[in-house]
Amino acid sequence: MSPPPEPGVARLNGRARGVLFVLCGAIFLEGIDVAMLNVALPSIRADLGLSTGELQWVMSAYVVGYGGFMLLGGRAADLFGRRRMFLFWLTVFLLFSGLGGFADDGPTLIVARFVTGVAAAFMTPAGLSIITTGFPEGPQRDRALLVYAGTAAGGFSVGLVVGGLLTSADWRWVFFAPVVLAFLILVAALALIPQSERPDHAGQRVDLLGALTVTGAIVLLVLTVERAAHTAVSQTLGTLAASFALLTVFVLTERRAAAPLVRLGIFRSGSLVRANLAALLFSGGFFGFQFIAVLYLRELRGWSTVQTSLALLVIGIDAALSPTLTPKLVNRFGNARVVFAGLVLAVLSYALFLPVGDDWTYAAMFPSFITLGLAFSLAYGPLTIVATEGVDEGEQGLAGGLLYTSFQFGAALGLSTVTAVNVAATADGGSPKALLGGYHAALLVPLVATALAALISAFGLRGHPRTTDGDAPRAAAESAKTAGAA
């Protein structure tokens, strides 16, 4: 008898590939949308006359809407049907992305980005839970999730280049291009994603109070960090206290609700908690780093959008490595060890870029960028597997919502923190020396955040190799091999 395929390299049938194709298209859309906007930020600032704080909110409005409503989005997928939620909110994403392209002032653009983020908050966990419920846990699901993660990375890397090209013509095209792509994905989704019965949750209601309180807590916490460098201490403490008050209300609400937005018992899983904390810190470091890197290349070095895009393109190597190298490493070492290795490499990447000078050649920057691409390929996909592994099918939407909340909340905090540090450190003026000093100070944020993520993930390395967090695919494969031999 021939041995079964190894985990991470299991083949998918034609129908499964069709569904995965559509869902990968959606996560590719989300990745390319964020990447294109990131490259276009300096041009948007110049055209609309935005301050650094307003510019940061063009990005943060999206990730706050995304992270703030992600838990509600994940739960809505479980309650009202994953296909239905995916299709409806993909349509909303399409419409408000187009609205952003027509914006002629900062507030309009920020509102459009916020609603687009809310749409992604419902669409993304619905798509992820279609994978985690449609593919059996083990090699097939791991394979699908790693391809999914690689496609998200591909969206980011392609978006860097396409965003630079489109911005060189007109920055508004970075909003119009996703409209076209979203329409094509919507048509394909209607044809390829099969109808499914609506889950039987008669009598259950969506926990709107929980959704509103946790979203308010996230928004206030990001606002606190963003304004810390240029507001009175009393105002900072006031918004921070309000954030924690809303978070307290959220926890009390969830403990008493008949149908809570988040069943608090899900946090008894140590691997899920570690995965979410690591995702939050890793995402914050990653988004904070690339925000500062773009400002450095565009505003200090004077590189064009295309030059900046091509410089950062190497980070997108994870698009090729996530579905090829990462499954083999997960099969051999387990998810927990691969995640830890990825986080350590990310720390190394940020440390290499920390002493950046005002005359660095691209060759001097390249080791940091290529190492970060490798780090992302090792950390992102396996974190997704660990965060959804062993969760009941009826809560897969919730598990996906928790993970993407962590990713997007981390992104919002990372952007806010590096912006606050950068503004505070460049208070002396806009001279090249002052700008460089601000970048050096801000670059400490991703370094520290990712080091903490690595420390947290290290606790998952303890124990027997086959029972380490995330090593279920390895144990299942060895059991299958034993059965095959018998």
N, C-alpha and C positions, 0 to 999 in steps of 0.2 A: 504493500500500500504506500502510495506517495505521501510525503509529509504535507500537512496543511500549510498554507502560506503564513509567513511570519507576520507578527503584528506590525502595523504601520505600513505594510506593503500589500495588504489584501486587495484583491481586484473587486471592482464594483460592476454590477450588471448595467445594461443599457438604460433601464428606467431610473435606476438610482443615479446614474451619471447625469441624466437629464434634469432631475430635481436639484442635484448638487450644482449643476451648471448655472441654474437660475439663482440659487442662493449665493453662490460665489459672485455672480454678477452684482447682486445687491451690496455685498460687503465690499466689493471692488469699487462700486459707486461711492460708498461712504468714505473709503480711503482716498480716492482720487479727488473727491470734493474738498476734503480737509487739506490735502497736500497742495492743490492748486491755489487755494485761498492763502495758504501760508506764504507761498512765493509771491503772491500779488499784494501782500500787505503794504510794502513800501509805496507802491504805485497808488493804492487806494488812499493812503495817508496824504500823498502829494496832491491828488485830485480833489479830495473832499476836505482837506485841511484838518485832519484829525490829530489830536494829541497822542502821546505814547499810551496814556491810560485808555483813551477811546479806542485806539488801535488794538490794544490787548482785548478789549471787550468785544470786538468784531469776532475774535476767535473764541473768547470765553462764553459769549452768549450762546453759541452753538453747543459747547461742551457742558454748560450748566443746564440747558434745556435737555440735552441728551442724558446727562447723568442724573438730573433731578427727577425726570419722569420715567427712567428706565425700570425702576421697580414696579411702577404701575403698568408699564408696557409689558413686562414679563408676566405679571399676574393676569393681565387682560388676555394675553395669548392663551394661558391655561384655561380661562373661564369662557371666552367667547369664540375660540377657534383660531388656530395659528395661521391658517391660510387666509382667513377673512381679515385678520389684523394686518398681516403682511401686505396684502393687496391695497387695502384702504390707505394705510399710512405711507406706502410707496407713492400713491397718488398725491397725498399732501406734500410729501418731500418734493415732488416734481413741481408743484405749483409755487411753493414758496422759494424754491431755488431760483425760479424765473423771476419772482418779485425782487429778490436781491439784486439781480442784474439791472433792474430799472431804478434802484435807489439813487437818490441824488443828495443825500445827507447821511450823517452818521447814525442818528436815531432810527431812521427807516431801515438802514442796513442791519443794524443790531437786532431790531425786532424780527426782520426776515430770517436772520440766522438763528434766533432763538426758536422760532416756530419750526424751522427746518430741523433743528436739533431735537425738538419734541417728537417730530415725525420719525426721526431715526431711532428715538428711544422706544417707540412701539414696534417699528419694523425690524430692528436688529435682533432683539431677543426672540421674536416670533420666528425669524429665519433660523436662528441657532437652535431653537427647540424643535423645529421641523427636522433638523439633522439628528439631534440627540434622541428623538423619539422614533424617527424613521429608519435609523441604522442601529442594529443590535450592538449592545455594549461589548467592546473588545476590539479586535483588529479592524473590522470594517468602520466602526465609528471613529476610531483613532485616525485611520487613513483619511476619512472624510473631513475630520476636524483640522488635521494638519494641512490638507489641501486648501481648506477654507481659510486658515490662517495665512498660508502662503499667498492666496489671492488678495487678502486684505493688504498684505505687504506690497504686492504687485501694484495695487491701486495707488499706494503712497508713492512708490518709486516712479511709476508712469506719470502720476500727477505732478511730480516735481518738474519733469521735462515739459509735459504738455502745458502746465500752468505757466512756465516761463515763456513758451512760444505764444500762447494766447495773450498773456499780459503784455508782451512786446507789441501786440496789435492794439488791444484794449482790454483793460482788466475786467470789464463786464462779461467778457466771454468765459471767464472761469465760473460764472453762474449759469450762463446759457448752455454750455456744453453738457453739464449734468442733467439738464432738462431732456435733451435728446437721448442720452444714455438711459435715464430713468424710464422714458417712454418705451424704449426697446425691451427693457427688462420686464416692464409691466405686461407687454404683449406676450412675451415668452412665458411669464409666470402663469398667466391665464390658461395657456395651452398645456404646460408641463407639470405644474404642481397639482396633484390629484385632489379631488374633493374629499373631505373627511367629515365624519359626523361631529356635530357640535357637542363638546363635552357636557355631560349631565351634571350641572351644578345648580339645580333648581333651588331657588330661595336664597342663593348667595349673592351678595352685592359687592361691588368694587369698593374698597376702603378709600374713599376720596379724602377723608380727614387725614389718614395716614400719608397719602400721597402729597397733600398740600403741606403738611408739617415738615416732612422730610425734604421736600423741594425748597421750602422756605429756609430750612436750616442750611442747606447746601449753598443757596444763593447768598445768604448773609455771611457765611464763613468765607466764601470767595471774596465777597465785597470787603470784609475785614482785612484780609491779607493784601488786597489790591490797594486799599486806601491807607494802609499802615504807615507808609513812608511820607505821606503828605497831609495827614489829618491829626487833630489833637488826640492825645492819649485817651481822654475821656470818651470821645466818639468811637475810637477803636474798641475800647473795652465794652461800650454799650452795644455795638453790633455783635461782638463776640458773645456777650451774655445772652442777647436775643437768639442767636443761633443755637446755643446750648439749651436754652429754654424750649425752643421748638423741637429740638432733638429729644429732650426729656418727655415732652408731650407725645411725640411719635412713639417712643418706647412704651409709655403707659397705655396709649391707644391700642397698640398691637397686642399687649398682654390681655386686654379686655375684649377686643373685637371678636365677634362670632366668626367672621371671615377676614382675618388680618391680611394686610398687604404683604407682610413678611411674617411667616410663622417662625417665631424666635427660636424654636427648637432646632431649626436647621443649622444654627450656629454651634451646635454641639459637635459637629464634624470638624476636627482639628485641621484636616487637610483643606477643607473648604475655606476656613477662616484664614489660614496661612496663604492660600492662593489669592484670596481677595486683597489682603493687606499688601502682599508682594506686588500684585497687579496695580494697586493704587500708587505705590511709591515708584515702581518702575515706569508707569505711564507719566507720572509727574516729572520725573527726571528726563524722560525721552522728549516730551513736548517742550519742556523748558529749555533743554539743550538746543533743539533745532530752531526754536524761536530766536535765541541769542545768536546762533550760528548764522542765520539769515540776516539779522541786523548787522552783524560784523562784516559779512561779505558785501552787503548792499550799501550800507551807510558809512562804514569806515573805509573799506577798500574800494568802494565805487564800482563793484562788479555789476554787470547787467543781469536782468532776470534770467536770461538763457544761461549765462555763465554760472550763476548761482545754482540753477537747476541741475546743470551737468556736474557741478562740483559735488552736490549732495546725492546724485544718482547712485553712487556706489553703495550707499546705505541700503538701497533696494535689492542688494544681493540676497537678502532674506527671502525674496519672492521665489528664487530658484532653490534655495537651501531648505526652506520649511517643508516642502513635500518630498524632498529627496534625501538629504543628509539627516535631518531631524528624526524621521521615523526609525532609521537604523540605530541612531544613538539611544532613542527611547527604548527600543527593543533590547539593546544590550545593557543599558545602565538604569533604565527606569525614569519616569517623568521627573521625580524629585531631584535627582542628580543632574539631569539635563537643565532644568530650570536654574538650579544653583550655579552651574557653570556659565549659563547665559548672563546671569546677574553679575557675576564676578567679571566677566568680559566687558560688560557695560561700565562698571566702575573703572576698569582699566582704560576704556575709551575716553571717558570724561577726564581722567587724570592726564592722559596724553595731550588733550586739547587745552588744559588749564593754563599753561604758560604761553598761550598764543600771543604773537607779537603783531605790530602794525605792518610788518613787511614779510610775513610768512609766505612761503611758496606753497603751491598746492601739494607738492610732495611732502611737505611738513605736516599738512593737515590730513593727508590720505590715511595714515595708520589709524587715526582716531575714527574716521568715517567707516572704514572697512571693518574695523573691530566692532563698531556699533551695529552694523548690518548683521554680522555673525551672531552677536549677542541677542538681537531681536529674534532671529530665526530659532535660537535655542530656547528662549524664554516664553514667547507669546503663545505658540500652539500648545505646548505641554501645560502651561498654566490653564488654558481653556479646558483641557482634558481633566486635570485634577479638580477644577472647580465644579464640574458637572458629573463627575464619576460617582456612582453609587446613589445618586439622587433619584427619588421616586419619579416615575414618568409624569405624574400629575403636577409635579413641582419643577419640571425641567425649565419651563419659562421663567419661574422665579429664580432658579439657579443662574440661568443666563442673564437675567436682569441684574442680579447681584454682581456678577462678574463685570458686566459692561458699565454698571454704575461705578464700580471701583476704578475701572479704566478711565472713564470720563471725568469723574470727580477728581481723580489724581491729575488728569490733564489740566483741569481748571485751576486746581491749587498750584500745580507746577508753573503754569503760565503767570498766575497772579504773583507768586512768590518771586520768580526771576524778574518780573517787571518791577515789583516794589524794590527789590535789592538794586536793580540796575538804575532806577530813577534816583534812589538815595545816594548811590555811589558816584553819580555823575552830576550832583547838584552844583558843582563848581562851574559848570559851563559845558559847551558842546565842542570843545577842542578835541583833536584826535587823542591826546593824552588822557583827557577826562573820559572820553567814550571807551577807550581801552580799559581804563581802571574800572568802569562800570561793568564791562563784560567779564573781567576777571572775577569781580565779586559775585556776579550773578551765576557764573559757571560753577561756583561752589555748591549751589543748590542741588543740581542733578547729581553731583558726586556724592553728597551726603545722603540724599534720598535713596539712591540706588544701593549704597552701602548698607543702609538700614533694611532694604528689601532682601539683600543677600543674607543678612544676619537672621532675619525672620525665616527665610526659606531653609536655612541650615538646620533648624529644629526638625524639619521633615526628613532629614538624612539619618536620624537615629533609628535603631532597631535592625531586625533581620532584613537582608537585602530584598527578600520576596514580599515583605509586608510593609516596606517603606511606602509612604504616600505616593501615589501615582504609579506604583509598580504592578497594579492589577493586570494590565495587558500582558506583562511578561509572565506572571504566574498562570494566567489563562492559557497562554500559548504553550507553556511547558506541559500543562495538564492535557491539552489537545494532542501534543506530540506523543505523550504516554499512551493516551487512548488509541491513537493511530497505530502505534507499535504493537499494542495488544491485539 
